[in-house]
Amino acid sequence: VQLQASGGGLVQAGDSLRLSCVLSGSTFNNYAMGWFRQAPGKEREFAAAISRSGGSIFYANFVKGRFTISRENAKNTVYLQMTSLQPEDTTVYYCAATNALDTTSYYIREAQYDYWGQGTLVTVSS
């Protein structure tokens, strides 16, 4: 299984950005997906998670309604739509996948994920 994340870049405060993550090498809809982020010198933190079906979603508190996770199984892709970006959102964002037995569970802990993308850098200027 390989995960390829993209969509990061340099934006101004208040702007929006959509991250994408494509899973290859296996059947995408067997996997629950998640997004994490990690700033230099800090631990990786959970941002958002989505179940295999897409019907169950969970967000970290810091998202505060600004981010939306979604998936498009026909394209083997999970998205993270980010709005109202702030300088404190500047960091590397990682997508992750775990082979889930059921279609409704999501996962919020780093250790629950089996596969990780390479990360995509988001920089928000003030």
GUNUBA-527819 format. One record per atom (N, C-alpha, C): residue in three letters; x, y, z. Coordinates in steps of 0.1 Angstrom, whole numbers, plus 2048, in hexadecimal, padded with zeros to 3 digits. Example, Ala and Ser with C-alpha at 12.3 -4.5 7.8 and 13.67 -1.06 7.14 Angstrom:
BEGIN
ALA8847C784E;ALA87B7D384E;ALA8847DF84E;SER8807EA847;SER8897F5847;SER88180084F;
//
This chain:
BEGIN
VAL8097F4800;VAL800800800;VAL80980C800;GLN8058167F7;GLN80C8227F7;GLN80282E7F8;LEU8068387FF;LEU7FE844800;LEU8068507FA;GLN8008577F2;GLN8068637EC;GLN7FE86F7EF;ALA8038787F7;ALA7FC8847FB;ALA8008907F2;SER7F78997F0;SER7FB8A57E8;SER7F18B07EC;GLY7F48BC7E7;GLY7EB8C77E9;GLY7F08D27F2;GLY7FB8CF7F9;GLY8008D9802;GLY8068E57FA;GLY8098EF802;GLY80F8FB7FB;GLY80F907805;LEU8129127FF;LEU81391F806;LEU806927804;VAL7FF92A80F;VAL7F393280D;VAL7F393D818;GLN7EA947817;GLN7E9951821;GLN7DE94E82B;ALA7DF954836;ALA7D5952841;ALA7C795483C;GLY7BE94B83F;GLY7B094D83A;GLY7AD94582D;ASP7B8941827;ASP7B693981A;ASP7B292B81D;SER7AF924812;SER7AB916812;SER7B590E80A;LEU7B590180D;LEU7BE8F8806;LEU7B88EA807;ARG7B98E27FC;ARG7B48D47FD;ARG7C08CA7FB;LEU7C18C2805;LEU7CB8B8804;LEU7C58AB7FE;SER7CD8A37F7;SER7C88977F1;SER7D288C7F5;CYS7CD8807F6;CYS7D68747F9;CYS7D08687F1;VAL7D88637E8;VAL7D58587E0;VAL7DB84B7E5;LEU7D38417E7;LEU7D88347EB;LEU7D982B7DF;SER7E48247DF;SER7E681A7D4;SER7EC80D7D9;GLY7EA8037D2;GLY7EF7F67D6;GLY7E67ED7DD;SER7DA7F27E0;SER7D07EA7E7;SER7C27F07E4;THR7B87EA7E9;THR7AA7EF7E7;THR7A77FA7F1;PHE7A58067EC;PHE7A48127F4;PHE7988107FE;ASN78D80B7FA;ASN78180B803;ASN78280180E;ASN78D7FA80F;ASN7907F181A;ASN7967F9826;TYR79A806824;TYR7A280D82D;TYR79A819833;ALA79B81A840;ALA797827846;ALA7A3830845;MET7A083D844;MET7AB847841;MET7AB85284B;GLY7B785884C;GLY7B8863855;GLY7C286D851;TRP7C1879856;TRP7CB883854;TRP7D1887862;PHE7DE889862;PHE7E688D86E;PHE7EE899869;ARG7F489F873;ARG7FE8AA870;ARG8098AA87B;GLN8148AF876;GLN8208AF880;GLN8288BB87D;ALA8298C3887;ALA8328CF886;ALA8408CB88B;PRO84A8D2886;PRO8588CF88B;PRO85A8CF89A;GLY85F8C589F;GLY8628C48AD;GLY8558C08B6;LYS84A8BD8AF;LYS83E8B98B6;LYS83A8AB8B2;GLU8318A58BA;GLU82C8988B6;GLU82289A8AB;ARG82088F8A4;ARG81588F89A;ARG80888F8A1;GLU7FF89789B;GLU7F28988A2;GLU7E7895897;PHE7DC88F89D;PHE7D188C895;PHE7C9898890;ALA7C4897884;ALA7BC8A287E;ALA7AE89E87B;ALA7AD893873;ALA7A088F86E;ALA7A088086A;ALA79587986B;ALA79486B867;ALA787868861;ILE78785E858;ILE77B85A851;ILE77B84B84F;SER76F846851;SER76D837850;SER76E832841;ARG76E826840;ARG76E820832;ARG76282582A;SER757825830;SER74B829828;SER74A838826;GLY75184082E;GLY75084E82E;GLY745854836;GLY73E84B83C;GLY73284F844;GLY735853852;SER74184F857;SER745853865;SER75285C864;ILE75186786A;ILE75C871869;ILE75F877877;PHE76B87A87A;PHE76F880887;PHE77A88A885;TYR77989588C;TYR78389F88B;TYR78A8A2899;ALA7968A7898;ALA79C8AC8A4;ALA7968B98A8;ASN7978BD8B4;ASN7918C98B9;ASN7978D58B2;PHE7A38D58AE;PHE7A98E18A9;PHE7A48E489B;VAL79D8DA895;VAL7978DD887;VAL78C8E7888;LYS7848E6892;LYS77A8F1895;LYS7718F4889;GLY76D8EA882;GLY7658EC876;GLY76B8F186A;ARG7798F286A;ARG7808F885F;ARG7848EE854;PHE7858E1858;PHE78A8D784F;PHE77F8CD84D;THR77F8C7840;THR7768BD83D;THR77D8B1836;ILE77B8A683C;ILE78189A836;ILE77789382E;SER77B88D822;SER77288681A;SER77A87C812;ARG77387380C;ARG77A868804;ARG7728667F7;GLU7798627ED;GLU77385F7E0;GLU7798517DC;ASN7718477E0;ASN7768397DE;ASN7798367CF;ALA77283C7C6;ALA7748397B8;ALA78283E7B3;LYS7878487BB;LYS79484D7B7;LYS79F8497C1;ASN79C8417CB;ASN7A683C7D5;ASN7AC8487DC;THR7A48527DF;THR7A985E7E4;THR7A18637F1;VAL7A98687FA;VAL7A386F806;VAL7A787D805;TYR79E886809;TYR7A1895808;TYR7A089B816;LEU7A78A6818;LEU7A68AE823;LEU7A48BD81E;GLN7988C181F;GLN7958CF81B;GLN7978D8827;MET7A08E2826;MET7A48EA831;MET7A08F982D;THR7988FF836;THR79490D834;THR799915840;SER79892283E;SER79C92C849;SER7AA92884F;LEU7B3925847;LEU7C092184B;LEU7C792C853;GLN7CE92885D;GLN7D5932866;GLN7E492E867;PRO7ED93786A;PRO7FB93486B;PRO7FE928874;GLU7F692687E;GLU7F991A887;GLU7F590D880;ASP7EF90D874;ASP7ED90186C;ASP7F98FD864;THR803905864;THR80F90285D;THR8168F6862;THR8178EC85A;THR81D8E085E;THR81D8D6852;VAL8228CA854;VAL8218BF84B;VAL8158B784E;TYR80D8B4844;TYR8018AC845;TYR80389E83F;TYR7FF894847;TYR801886843;TYR7F387F841;CYS7F2877837;CYS7E686F836;CYS7EA86183B;ALA7E0859840;ALA7E384C845;ALA7D7843842;ALA7DA836841;ALA7D082C83E;ALA7D1820847;THR7C681B84B;THR7C680E852;THR7BB80584D;ASN7BF7F884C;ASN7B67EE846;ASN7AB7EB850;ALA79F7F084F;ALA7957EF858;ALA78B7E4855;LEU7877DD860;LEU77E7D185E;LEU7707D585B;ASP76C7E1860;ASP75E7E585E;ASP75E7F2857;THR7527F6852;THR752802849;THR74E80F850;THR74C80E85D;THR747819865;THR75181F86F;SER75C818872;SER76581D87C;SER76F827876;TYR77383087E;TYR77E83987B;TYR788838887;TYR79483D884;TYR79F83B88D;TYR7A684988F;ILE7AA84B89C;ILE7B085889F;ILE7BE8588A5;ARG7C284C8A7;ARG7CF84A8AD;ARG7DA8468A3;GLU7E584C8A3;GLU7F084989A;GLU7F383B899;ALA7F38348A4;ALA7F78268A4;ALA7EC81D89D;GLN7E182289B;GLN7D681A894;GLN7D8819885;TYR7E1821880;TYR7E3822871;TYR7EF81986D;ASP7ED813862;ASP7F780A85D;ASP800810852;TYR7FB81984B;TYR80281F840;TYR80182E840;TRP80C83483C;TRP80E84383C;TRP81384982F;GLY80D85482B;GLY81385B820;GLY81F863824;GLN82586A81A;GLN83287081C;GLN83087E822;GLY824883823;GLY822890828;GLY82289B81E;THR81A8A5820;THR81A8B1817;THR81A8BD820;LEU8228C781D;LEU8258D3825;LEU81A8DE822;VAL8148E282C;VAL80B8EE82B;VAL8128F9833;THR81390582C;THR819911833;THR80E91C831;VAL80B92283D;VAL80192C83D;VAL808939842;SER80894383A;SER80F95083D;SER804959843;SER80996184C;SER80096B853;SER7FE97884B;
//
